[in-house]
Amino acid sequence: MKNRKGAELSVNVIIIAIVALVVLVVLFAIFTGRMGIFTKSVSDCTGKGGRICGDASQCSDTENAIPGICPSTKDGKIQYCCMPK
């Protein structure tokens, strides 16, 4: 019988190194602000399932006009997200 303990050890070390590398990449993304790109796209109107941001009159009869998801216009006017009912 051959001694395979050395081969098993190297496979374990490789797996641990890969997991540690993934953790480091995620931490780097969080602390450098790269996660903001993801969270912005998830938290905007279309990311939540809405159609457009605009005036409440732009929403159809089958949509709810929801304030607070869309950014306000430059003149401070509230924009609404047209979400399906």
Residue, then its C-alpha position, 0 to 999 in steps of 0.5 A: m500500500k502506498n502512503r497517500k497522506g501527503a496527497e490528501l494534505s495538499v488537496n485540503v490546503i488547496i481547498i482552504a486556500i480557495v475558500a480564503l481567497v473568496v472571503l478576501v475578495v468579498l471583504f475587499a469588495i465591501f470595504t472598497g465600495r464595490m458592493g454599492i454598485f450591486t445594492k444600487s441596482v437592487s434597490d432602484c425601481t426596476g430592481k424591485g420589479g417596477r417599470i419606470c420612475g416618473d410622474a404618478s400619471q405615467c403609471s397605468d391602471t394596472e400599476n401602483a404609483i409608489p413614492g420613495i423608491c425613485p430619486s427626486t428631481k432637481d427641483g425637488k419634485i417627487q418621482y413615483c415608481c410604477m409597480p404592478k398591482 
